[in-house]
Each structure stands twice: as structure tokens, then as C-alpha cells.
Amino acid sequence: MSDPGQFSDPRVLTLFAVLAVATGAWLAAGLRARARRSRTPMARVWHPQESVPLTPAEELAFGRVVSRLSLTSTGRLR
């Protein structure tokens, strides 16, 4: 017979089991929260610059940035 290893103590096995269950629950809760967030639209946040009218050059520059950040039909950024 061999000597019992350091991980054969029931307390150590219980500790590993509790850690495994806690990690699984934490990961599942995080994935569920991420899925829930992706289904609901983001709340619109007011920005101070929204009350200031943009010049035509600023509007054009903003439109160029937004069009480059929009998703293509495959769901990827341009």
C-alpha cells in the first residue's frame, strides 16, 4: 500500500468541490447576465455636446466616423 496523498484528506476534497461549484455558478450567472444585456437596447445617455449645434464640417466628419464603425452584412466592422 502506498501512503495517502495530500489530496486524500476529505477536507481538501470538500474544499475543491465547493470551489468548483462556486466557480461554475459564478460563470453561469455571468453568462446569463451578458445574454440578458445583449437582448435589451442600451439606454440613451445624454451628452453635453448634444445641445450644441454642429457645423456642416463637423457633421460630415461625424458621419464618416459612424459609417466606418457600422457593421457590414456579415456583422463585422468595416
Backbone as CSV, one residue per row, in Angstrom:
resi,resn,N_x,N_y,N_z,CA_x,CA_y,CA_z,C_x,C_y,C_z
1,MET,0.838,-1.183,0.000,0.000,0.000,0.000,0.877,1.238,0.000
2,SER,0.413,2.219,-0.715,1.163,3.474,-0.743,0.617,4.429,0.305
3,ASP,1.427,5.410,0.608,0.982,6.428,1.573,-0.120,7.265,0.944
4,PRO,-1.081,7.682,1.759,-2.136,8.535,1.202,-1.550,9.881,0.774
5,GLY,-2.016,10.368,-0.332,-1.527,11.647,-0.859,-2.098,12.822,-0.083
6,GLN,-1.575,13.983,-0.388,-2.016,15.167,0.338,-3.443,15.571,-0.042
7,PHE,-3.952,15.060,-1.176,-5.298,15.412,-1.598,-6.339,14.367,-1.197
8,SER,-5.957,13.401,-0.404,-6.924,12.378,0.005,-7.685,12.787,1.263
9,ASP,-7.290,13.873,1.887,-7.994,14.360,3.076,-9.393,14.828,2.658
10,PRO,-10.444,14.382,3.336,-11.815,14.779,2.952,-12.024,16.297,2.976
11,ARG,-11.324,16.978,3.848,-11.486,18.441,3.899,-10.972,19.093,2.623
12,VAL,-9.858,18.572,2.079,-9.302,19.117,0.848,-10.233,18.817,-0.326
13,LEU,-10.762,17.593,-0.360,-11.702,17.245,-1.423,-12.955,18.113,-1.349
14,THR,-13.441,18.357,-0.144,-14.614,19.215,0.029,-14.315,20.634,-0.414
15,LEU,-13.137,21.130,-0.087,-12.752,22.476,-0.490,-12.732,22.595,-2.014
16,PHE,-12.134,21.626,-2.689,-12.099,21.655,-4.145,-13.504,21.558,-4.738
17,ALA,-14.347,20.751,-4.139,-15.716,20.618,-4.631,-16.478,21.935,-4.478
18,VAL,-16.334,22.577,-3.333,-17.013,23.855,-3.107,-16.492,24.908,-4.067
19,LEU,-15.189,24.941,-4.277,-14.617,25.903,-5.224,-15.117,25.647,-6.644
20,ALA,-15.213,24.393,-7.033,-15.684,24.064,-8.374,-17.143,24.477,-8.561
21,VAL,-17.976,24.207,-7.577,-19.393,24.580,-7.669,-19.552,26.090,-7.683
22,ALA,-18.795,26.790,-6.836,-18.881,28.247,-6.792,-18.416,28.867,-8.108
23,THR,-17.349,28.328,-8.674,-16.858,28.844,-9.958,-17.873,28.599,-11.059
24,GLY,-18.469,27.434,-11.087,-19.500,27.137,-12.090,-20.707,28.053,-11.959
25,ALA,-21.139,28.305,-10.734,-22.282,29.202,-10.521,-21.940,30.627,-10.935
26,TRP,-20.727,31.065,-10.618,-20.294,32.424,-10.971,-20.234,32.595,-12.490
27,LEU,-19.684,31.585,-13.188,-19.617,31.655,-14.646,-21.006,31.630,-15.272
28,ALA,-21.877,30.790,-14.763,-23.235,30.712,-15.307,-23.980,32.027,-15.100
29,ALA,-23.830,32.622,-13.928,-24.504,33.901,-13.665,-23.957,34.997,-14.576
30,GLY,-22.658,34.999,-14.797,-22.065,35.994,-15.685,-22.522,35.841,-17.121
31,LEU,-22.611,34.601,-17.596,-23.068,34.365,-18.964,-24.544,34.727,-19.129
32,ARG,-25.347,34.431,-18.117,-26.762,34.792,-18.188,-26.930,36.297,-18.178
33,ALA,-26.136,37.000,-17.367,-26.231,38.464,-17.323,-25.799,39.068,-18.651
34,ARG,-24.759,38.523,-19.264,-24.299,39.034,-20.554,-25.373,38.808,-21.623
35,ALA,-26.000,37.644,-21.617,-27.050,37.358,-22.593,-28.247,38.287,-22.379
36,ARG,-28.587,38.556,-21.134,-29.709,39.437,-20.831,-29.413,40.862,-21.301
37,ARG,-28.173,41.322,-21.098,-27.794,42.679,-21.523,-27.816,42.813,-23.032
38,SER,-27.428,41.766,-23.748,-27.356,41.868,-25.203,-28.742,41.882,-25.833
39,ARG,-29.765,41.397,-25.133,-31.120,41.397,-25.680,-31.793,42.748,-25.543
40,THR,-31.428,43.520,-24.534,-32.083,44.809,-24.307,-31.239,45.921,-24.911
41,PRO,-31.885,46.911,-25.530,-31.111,48.009,-26.102,-30.465,48.857,-25.017
42,MET,-29.360,49.446,-25.362,-28.679,50.300,-24.396,-29.498,51.561,-24.163
43,ALA,-29.474,52.042,-22.942,-30.170,53.282,-22.622,-29.430,54.453,-23.254
44,ARG,-30.201,55.393,-23.754,-29.586,56.557,-24.380,-29.052,57.466,-23.300
45,VAL,-27.804,57.861,-23.439,-27.153,58.724,-22.449,-27.012,60.106,-23.057
46,TRP,-27.469,61.111,-22.329,-27.364,62.481,-22.820,-25.919,62.931,-22.718
47,HIS,-25.472,63.625,-23.740,-24.126,64.164,-23.752,-24.213,65.673,-23.873
48,PRO,-23.349,66.433,-23.178,-23.456,67.904,-23.224,-23.362,68.478,-24.632
49,GLN,-22.649,67.830,-25.523,-22.497,68.371,-26.866,-23.762,68.233,-27.702
50,GLU,-24.736,67.460,-27.233,-25.967,67.314,-27.990,-26.755,68.613,-28.047
51,SER,-26.561,69.493,-27.086,-27.303,70.741,-27.081,-26.604,71.813,-27.915
52,VAL,-25.425,71.538,-28.432,-24.673,72.493,-29.244,-24.790,72.079,-30.700
53,PRO,-25.282,72.982,-31.581,-25.387,72.608,-32.990,-24.012,72.425,-33.624
54,LEU,-23.896,71.399,-34.467,-22.637,71.131,-35.135,-22.554,71.903,-36.441
55,THR,-21.352,72.216,-36.828,-21.141,72.841,-38.133,-21.262,71.761,-39.204
56,PRO,-21.482,72.144,-40.464,-21.564,71.127,-41.523,-20.304,70.273,-41.635
57,ALA,-19.138,70.868,-41.405,-17.899,70.091,-41.468,-17.844,69.071,-40.331
58,GLU,-18.323,69.454,-39.145,-18.339,68.518,-38.015,-19.327,67.388,-38.262
59,GLU,-20.480,67.730,-38.830,-21.457,66.688,-39.137,-20.911,65.699,-40.160
60,LEU,-20.212,66.202,-41.163,-19.623,65.334,-42.180,-18.566,64.413,-41.566
61,ALA,-17.708,64.987,-40.708,-16.671,64.178,-40.059,-17.295,63.121,-39.157
62,PHE,-18.340,63.492,-38.432,-19.015,62.539,-37.552,-19.656,61.424,-38.376
63,GLY,-20.283,61.791,-39.496,-20.898,60.782,-40.360,-19.882,59.804,-40.910
64,ARG,-18.699,60.299,-41.241,-17.652,59.398,-41.753,-17.217,58.405,-40.677
65,VAL,-17.065,58.888,-39.446,-16.653,58.001,-38.343,-17.729,56.956,-38.091
66,VAL,-18.979,57.386,-38.041,-20.065,56.452,-37.758,-20.186,55.416,-38.867
67,SER,-20.028,55.840,-40.126,-20.157,54.876,-41.216,-19.031,53.844,-41.187
68,ARG,-17.863,54.228,-40.715,-16.766,53.261,-40.620,-16.971,52.307,-39.462
69,LEU,-17.710,52.743,-38.440,-17.941,51.880,-37.280,-19.183,51.016,-37.429
70,SER,-19.974,51.245,-38.457,-21.183,50.448,-38.623,-20.809,49.034,-39.073
71,LEU,-21.707,48.111,-38.784,-21.459,46.716,-39.106,-21.837,46.435,-40.553
72,THR,-21.082,45.585,-41.189,-21.410,45.160,-42.546,-22.453,44.052,-42.485
73,SER,-22.856,43.531,-43.615,-23.870,42.478,-43.636,-23.395,41.212,-42.937
74,THR,-22.086,41.018,-42.863,-21.575,39.818,-42.187,-21.444,40.034,-40.677
75,GLY,-21.736,41.244,-40.206,-21.659,41.509,-38.776,-20.286,41.938,-38.319
76,ARG,-19.419,42.292,-39.256,-18.078,42.731,-38.895,-17.927,44.223,-39.132
77,LEU,-16.990,44.826,-38.423,-16.711,46.237,-38.645,-16.007,46.408,-39.987
78,ARG,-16.259,47.550,-40.607,-15.608,47.821,-41.892,-14.150,48.139,-41.697
